[in-house]
Amino acid sequence: MTPAARVQAAAELLDAIRAGQRAEAALTAWGRRARYAGSGDRAAVRDLVYDALRRRRSYAARGGGESGRALMLGRLRARGEAPEAVFTGARHAPAALTEAERAAGRAPAGAEALDLPDWLAAAFRESFGPEEAEAAALALRDRAPVHLRANLLRTDRAGAAEALAAEGIATRPVATAATALEVTEGARRVARSRAFAEGLVELQDAASQAVVAALPLAPGARVLDFCAGGGGKTLALAARLGRPVAAHDALPRRLADLPARAARAGAEVEILPEPEAAAPFDLVLCDAPCSGSGSWRRDPEAKWRLSPARLDELAATQDAILDRAAALVAPGGHLAYATCSLLGPENDARIAAFRARGPGWRVVETRRWRPGPEGDGFYLCVLKGALRAIKATQGCFSA
């Protein structure tokens, strides 16, 4: 495919996404239809689509509209490239620009320049202050790095880097976590590498690794990953502890691949459909469902789907998770609450509300990671129960 043909394909895919199709589904369907497109073409089109989704508002301002064609036009203008060289009307290329398209477009301003909805720009400012809010929003417009976790049950970071290098995959250490590596060359080969197949490395963001590294884990501790999802933090916990870790999730299908992943990693994981039967635990980690705002560069569609009403729904879910998880903590044990969110209503506000409902918990540590080259945005608050775990107040909510 020519560069112009790739732009045309991306414009058509963006129109399908605007009409309601999810990006991954649209790209998969296009890949099946576009038999002529090689792996390089598919990767290039994918990059164009996701870049436009991350920067939708600023590209729309520069392109004079929100259609896929306008977004691609806005992208070219933002990059200082001549649109006329792409919008030529040649075979498989976008049609030539109209006079109206040539005249349309302007520099983005305010929330447009941050590529945020207006209400979210205000929420960012309330959570960070103006300068830090701008830095966080701009970081979310760029492609996320590929980070790996060296599996301490199999090797250390240096050993993992050496094994990857032998397969032509270049990495560099990431300061955010002692187990973290950034792939600088050969990222698409990782999943097919021997190092991955033998469990030396796992795909995991460096800040996500840092969350696990910050948890208070005593030797022999009984640990529950209460919102385990795919199990990335479960496996990191098992590697750090060197002993079995329990995992639970409200949607058991999310855990379907965890046994195979644990076997590859040499980790011992016990999946608990009803964790109350196995309580109490010395540490319960709640990596709660959230807006995902700290990782929107990986899932930019979520930035545009979030609404104030949805944020309120998430807060209610987070409250219920904290209440149920707290009842699983042993007297004097630790409760850890984490989100990959940057927003105060999902983080400090939830901890304040929890402590107001359940006196007896004190905050041991609060940490924040901002999105950037060294990792995604994350929040962590570790609490300790002084006398006993609080009684759940939200009924039979299953997290």
C-alpha positions as CSV (number, residue, x, y, z in Angstrom):
1,M,0.0,0.0,0.0
2,T,1.1,3.5,-0.7
3,P,1.2,6.1,2.1
4,A,-1.9,7.7,0.6
5,A,-3.7,4.4,0.5
6,R,-3.0,3.8,4.1
7,V,-4.4,7.2,5.0
8,Q,-7.6,6.4,3.0
9,A,-7.9,3.1,4.8
10,A,-7.5,4.8,8.2
11,A,-10.1,7.4,7.3
12,E,-12.7,4.7,6.4
13,L,-11.9,2.9,9.6
14,L,-12.3,6.0,11.7
15,D,-15.8,6.6,10.1
16,A,-16.7,3.0,11.1
17,I,-15.5,3.7,14.7
18,R,-17.4,7.0,14.8
19,A,-20.6,5.1,13.7
20,G,-20.2,2.9,16.8
21,Q,-17.8,0.1,15.9
22,R,-15.0,-0.6,18.4
23,A,-11.5,0.1,17.0
24,E,-10.2,-3.4,17.5
25,A,-13.2,-4.9,15.9
26,A,-13.0,-2.5,12.9
27,L,-9.3,-3.2,12.4
28,T,-9.8,-6.9,12.6
29,A,-12.6,-6.9,10.1
30,W,-10.5,-4.7,7.8
31,G,-7.5,-7.0,8.0
32,R,-9.6,-9.9,6.9
33,R,-11.0,-8.0,4.0
34,A,-7.7,-6.4,3.0
35,R,-5.8,-9.4,1.8
36,Y,-3.5,-7.2,-0.2
37,A,-2.2,-5.5,2.9
38,G,1.0,-6.8,4.3
39,S,2.0,-6.8,8.0
40,G,3.8,-3.5,7.6
41,D,0.7,-2.0,6.0
42,R,-1.6,-3.3,8.8
43,A,0.7,-1.9,11.5
44,A,0.9,1.5,9.7
45,V,-2.9,1.7,9.3
46,R,-3.4,0.7,13.0
47,D,-0.9,3.4,14.1
48,L,-2.8,6.0,12.0
49,V,-6.2,5.0,13.5
50,Y,-4.9,5.0,17.1
51,D,-3.0,8.3,16.7
52,A,-6.2,9.9,15.5
53,L,-8.2,8.5,18.4
54,R,-5.7,9.8,20.9
55,R,-5.7,13.3,19.3
56,R,-9.3,13.4,18.0
57,R,-10.2,16.9,19.2
58,S,-7.0,18.7,18.0
59,Y,-7.1,16.9,14.7
60,A,-10.7,17.7,14.2
61,A,-10.0,21.4,14.9
62,R,-7.2,21.4,12.3
63,G,-9.1,19.3,9.8
64,G,-12.4,21.2,10.1
65,G,-14.6,18.2,11.1
66,E,-14.8,14.9,12.8
67,S,-15.1,12.6,9.8
68,G,-12.2,10.2,9.2
69,R,-11.2,12.2,6.3
70,A,-11.1,15.4,8.3
71,L,-9.1,13.8,11.1
72,M,-6.5,12.6,8.6
73,L,-6.4,16.0,7.1
74,G,-5.9,17.5,10.6
75,R,-3.1,15.0,11.3
76,L,-1.2,16.1,8.2
77,R,-1.5,19.7,9.1
78,A,-0.5,19.1,12.7
79,R,2.7,17.3,11.5
80,G,3.5,20.1,9.0
81,E,3.0,17.8,6.0
82,A,1.4,19.0,2.8
83,P,-2.1,17.5,2.5
84,E,-2.1,18.0,-1.3
85,A,0.6,15.3,-1.5
86,V,-1.7,12.7,0.0
87,F,-5.2,13.9,-1.0
88,T,-4.5,13.5,-4.7
89,G,-7.5,11.5,-6.0
90,A,-5.2,8.9,-7.4
91,R,-6.2,5.2,-7.2
92,H,-6.6,4.1,-3.6
93,A,-5.7,7.6,-2.4
94,P,-8.1,10.1,-0.7
95,A,-10.1,12.3,-3.1
96,A,-8.5,15.7,-3.9
97,L,-9.3,18.4,-1.3
98,T,-12.3,20.6,-2.0
99,E,-12.1,24.4,-1.7
100,A,-14.1,24.1,1.5
101,E,-11.6,21.7,3.0
102,R,-8.7,23.9,2.1
103,A,-10.4,26.8,3.8
104,A,-11.5,24.9,6.9
105,G,-9.5,24.2,10.0
106,R,-7.9,26.2,12.8
107,A,-5.5,25.9,15.6
108,P,-7.0,24.0,18.6
109,A,-7.6,25.9,21.8
110,G,-8.3,25.1,25.4
111,A,-9.5,21.5,26.0
112,E,-9.2,20.9,22.2
113,A,-5.4,21.4,22.5
114,L,-5.3,18.9,25.3
115,D,-7.4,16.4,23.4
116,L,-9.9,16.1,26.3
117,P,-13.6,16.7,26.5
118,D,-14.4,20.0,28.2
119,W,-15.7,18.4,31.4
120,L,-12.6,16.2,31.7
121,A,-10.2,19.1,31.2
122,A,-11.9,20.7,34.2
123,A,-11.6,17.4,36.2
124,F,-7.9,17.1,35.3
125,R,-7.3,20.7,36.6
126,E,-9.2,19.9,39.8
127,S,-7.2,16.7,40.3
128,F,-3.7,18.1,39.5
129,G,-3.7,21.9,39.2
130,P,-3.3,23.6,35.8
131,E,0.4,22.8,34.9
132,E,0.4,19.2,35.9
133,A,-3.0,18.7,34.4
134,E,-1.7,19.9,31.0
135,A,1.4,17.7,31.2
136,A,-0.7,14.6,32.1
137,A,-3.2,15.2,29.3
138,L,-0.4,15.8,26.7
139,A,1.3,12.6,27.7
140,L,-1.9,10.6,27.0
141,R,-1.7,11.8,23.3
142,D,1.4,9.7,22.6
143,R,1.8,6.0,21.9
144,A,2.6,4.0,25.1
145,P,5.9,2.2,25.4
146,V,6.1,-1.6,25.4
147,H,7.2,-2.7,28.9
148,L,8.1,-6.1,30.1
149,R,8.4,-7.6,33.6
150,A,11.3,-9.8,34.3
151,N,9.9,-12.8,36.1
152,L,11.9,-13.3,39.3
153,L,10.8,-16.9,39.5
154,R,12.8,-17.6,36.4
155,T,15.5,-14.9,36.1
156,D,16.4,-11.3,37.0
157,R,16.2,-8.2,34.8
158,A,19.7,-8.6,33.4
159,G,19.1,-12.2,32.5
160,A,15.8,-11.4,30.8
161,A,17.4,-8.6,28.8
162,E,20.2,-11.0,27.7
163,A,17.8,-13.7,26.7
164,L,15.7,-11.2,24.6
165,A,18.8,-9.7,23.0
166,A,19.8,-13.2,21.8
167,E,16.5,-13.2,19.8
168,G,17.0,-9.8,18.4
169,I,14.8,-7.9,20.9
170,A,16.5,-4.9,22.3
171,T,15.5,-3.5,25.7
172,R,16.5,-0.9,28.2
173,P,16.0,-0.9,32.0
174,V,13.1,1.3,33.2
175,A,13.7,3.1,36.5
176,T,10.1,2.9,37.7
177,A,10.5,-0.7,38.8
178,A,13.5,-3.0,39.4
179,T,11.9,-5.7,37.2
180,A,10.9,-3.4,34.3
181,L,12.3,-3.3,30.8
182,E,11.3,-1.2,27.8
183,V,11.4,-2.8,24.4
184,T,13.3,-0.5,22.1
185,E,13.5,-2.8,19.1
186,G,11.6,-5.9,18.0
187,A,8.4,-5.4,20.1
188,R,6.3,-7.4,17.7
189,R,8.6,-10.4,18.2
190,V,8.1,-10.6,22.0
191,A,5.0,-12.8,22.0
192,R,6.7,-15.3,19.7
193,S,10.0,-15.3,21.6
194,R,11.5,-18.2,23.5
195,A,12.0,-15.8,26.5
196,F,8.3,-15.2,26.6
197,A,7.3,-18.9,26.0
198,E,9.6,-20.0,28.8
199,G,8.1,-17.4,31.3
200,L,11.2,-15.2,31.6
201,V,9.1,-12.1,30.9
202,E,5.6,-10.9,31.0
203,L,4.0,-7.9,29.3
204,Q,3.3,-5.4,32.1
205,D,3.5,-1.7,32.3
206,A,6.4,-0.4,34.5
207,A,4.1,1.6,36.8
208,S,1.8,-1.5,37.3
209,Q,5.0,-3.3,38.3
210,A,5.8,-0.5,40.7
211,V,2.4,-0.8,42.4
212,V,3.2,-4.4,43.3
213,A,6.7,-3.5,44.4
214,A,5.3,-0.9,46.8
215,L,3.0,-3.3,48.6
216,P,3.9,-4.5,52.2
217,L,4.6,-8.2,51.7
218,A,6.0,-10.1,54.7
219,P,7.5,-13.5,54.2
220,G,4.8,-16.1,54.4
221,A,2.0,-13.6,54.0
222,R,-1.4,-14.7,52.8
223,V,-2.3,-12.5,49.8
224,L,-5.4,-12.0,47.8
225,D,-5.6,-10.2,44.5
226,F,-9.3,-9.3,44.8
227,C,-9.9,-7.7,41.4
228,A,-7.4,-9.9,39.5
229,G,-8.6,-9.4,35.9
230,G,-6.2,-11.1,33.6
231,G,-3.8,-11.7,36.5
232,G,-0.8,-9.5,35.7
233,K,-0.5,-8.3,39.3
234,T,-1.3,-11.7,40.6
235,L,1.7,-13.2,38.8
236,A,3.9,-10.3,39.9
237,L,2.8,-10.8,43.5
238,A,3.6,-14.5,43.3
239,A,7.0,-13.8,41.8
240,R,7.8,-11.3,44.6
241,L,6.6,-13.6,47.4
242,G,7.8,-16.9,46.0
243,R,4.7,-18.6,47.4
244,P,1.1,-19.1,46.4
245,V,-1.2,-16.1,45.8
246,A,-5.0,-16.2,45.7
247,A,-6.9,-14.5,42.9
248,H,-10.6,-13.5,42.6
249,D,-12.6,-11.5,40.0
250,A,-16.3,-10.6,39.7
251,L,-16.2,-11.9,36.1
252,P,-14.6,-15.4,36.3
253,R,-14.0,-15.4,32.5
254,R,-11.3,-12.8,33.0
255,L,-9.3,-15.4,34.9
256,A,-9.6,-18.1,32.2
257,D,-6.1,-17.7,30.9
258,L,-4.5,-17.3,34.4
259,P,-3.7,-21.0,35.1
260,A,-1.8,-21.4,31.8
261,R,0.0,-18.1,32.4
262,A,0.9,-19.1,35.9
263,A,2.2,-22.5,34.7
264,R,4.4,-20.7,32.2
265,A,5.7,-18.4,34.8
266,G,6.3,-21.1,37.4
267,A,3.9,-19.3,39.8
268,E,1.4,-20.9,42.2
269,V,-2.0,-19.2,42.0
270,E,-5.3,-20.3,43.6
271,I,-8.4,-19.0,42.0
272,L,-11.1,-18.3,44.6
273,P,-14.7,-17.9,43.4
274,E,-15.8,-17.1,47.0
275,P,-12.8,-15.5,48.8
276,E,-14.8,-15.2,52.1
277,A,-14.4,-19.0,52.6
278,A,-10.6,-18.6,52.6
279,A,-10.3,-15.3,54.6
280,P,-8.6,-13.7,56.4
281,F,-5.7,-12.5,54.4
282,D,-2.7,-10.5,55.5
283,L,-2.9,-8.3,52.4
284,V,-5.8,-7.8,50.0
285,L,-5.1,-5.8,46.8
286,C,-8.1,-4.1,45.1
287,D,-7.0,-3.0,41.7
288,A,-10.4,-1.6,41.1
289,P,-12.3,-1.1,37.9
290,C,-11.9,2.5,36.9
291,S,-12.0,5.0,34.1
292,G,-8.5,3.9,33.0
293,S,-7.5,7.5,32.5
294,G,-3.9,6.8,33.4
295,S,-3.7,4.3,30.4
296,W,-5.8,6.1,27.8
297,R,-2.9,6.1,25.4
298,R,-3.4,2.4,25.2
299,D,-7.2,2.6,25.0
300,P,-8.0,6.1,23.6
301,E,-11.6,5.3,22.9
302,A,-12.3,5.1,26.6
303,K,-11.4,8.8,26.9
304,W,-14.3,9.8,24.7
305,R,-16.8,7.2,26.2
306,L,-16.4,8.4,29.8
307,S,-19.1,10.7,31.1
308,P,-19.8,12.3,34.5
309,A,-22.6,9.7,35.0
310,R,-20.3,6.8,34.3
311,L,-17.7,8.3,36.7
312,D,-20.4,8.3,39.4
313,E,-21.2,4.6,38.6
314,L,-17.5,3.7,38.9
315,A,-17.2,5.5,42.2
316,A,-20.2,3.4,43.6
317,T,-18.5,0.2,42.4
318,Q,-15.2,1.2,43.9
319,D,-16.9,1.9,47.2
320,A,-18.6,-1.5,47.2
321,I,-15.3,-3.3,46.4
322,L,-13.5,-1.6,49.2
323,D,-16.2,-2.4,51.7
324,R,-16.3,-6.1,50.8
325,A,-12.5,-6.5,50.5
326,A,-12.0,-4.9,53.9
327,A,-13.9,-7.6,55.6
328,L,-11.4,-10.1,54.2
329,V,-8.4,-8.6,55.8
330,A,-6.9,-10.1,59.0
331,P,-6.8,-7.9,62.1
332,G,-3.8,-5.7,61.7
333,G,-3.5,-6.6,58.1
334,H,-3.2,-4.4,55.0
335,L,-5.8,-3.3,52.4
336,A,-4.3,-1.8,49.2
337,Y,-6.5,0.2,46.8
338,A,-5.1,0.8,43.3
339,T,-6.5,2.3,40.1
340,C,-5.0,3.2,36.7
341,S,-6.8,6.5,37.0
342,L,-5.6,10.0,37.3
343,L,-8.9,11.4,38.6
344,G,-9.3,12.5,42.2
345,P,-13.0,11.2,42.5
346,E,-11.7,7.7,41.9
347,N,-8.7,7.9,44.2
348,D,-8.4,10.1,47.2
349,A,-12.1,10.7,47.4
350,R,-12.8,7.0,47.5
351,I,-10.3,6.5,50.3
352,A,-11.8,9.4,52.3
353,A,-15.3,8.0,51.9
354,F,-14.2,4.5,52.9
355,R,-12.5,5.7,56.1
356,A,-15.6,7.8,56.9
357,R,-17.7,4.6,56.6
358,G,-15.3,2.3,58.4
359,P,-13.2,4.0,61.2
360,G,-10.2,2.0,62.4
361,W,-8.3,2.1,59.2
362,R,-5.2,4.4,58.8
363,V,-3.4,5.3,55.7
364,V,0.2,3.9,55.6
365,E,1.2,5.2,52.2
366,T,-0.2,6.9,49.2
367,R,1.7,7.0,45.9
368,R,1.0,8.3,42.4
369,W,2.6,7.6,39.1
370,R,2.0,10.0,36.2
371,P,1.9,8.8,32.5
372,G,5.0,9.2,30.5
373,P,8.0,7.3,29.1
374,E,8.5,5.5,32.3
375,G,5.0,4.1,32.6
376,D,1.2,4.7,32.8
377,G,-0.6,6.7,35.4
378,F,-1.5,4.8,38.6
379,Y,-2.7,5.5,42.1
380,L,-2.0,3.4,45.2
381,C,-3.2,3.8,48.8
382,V,-2.2,1.2,51.4
383,L,-4.2,1.1,54.6
384,K,-3.7,-0.8,57.8
385,G,-6.5,-2.1,60.1
386,A,-5.6,-1.1,63.6
387,L,-7.9,-3.5,65.5
388,R,-10.1,-5.5,63.1
389,A,-11.3,-5.4,59.5
390,I,-14.5,-3.4,59.0
391,K,-17.7,-5.1,58.3
392,A,-18.8,-5.0,54.7
393,T,-21.6,-2.4,54.3
394,Q,-22.6,-3.0,50.7
395,G,-24.4,-6.3,50.9
396,C,-23.5,-9.1,48.5
397,F,-21.6,-7.1,45.9
398,S,-19.2,-9.5,44.2
399,A,-15.9,-8.0,43.0
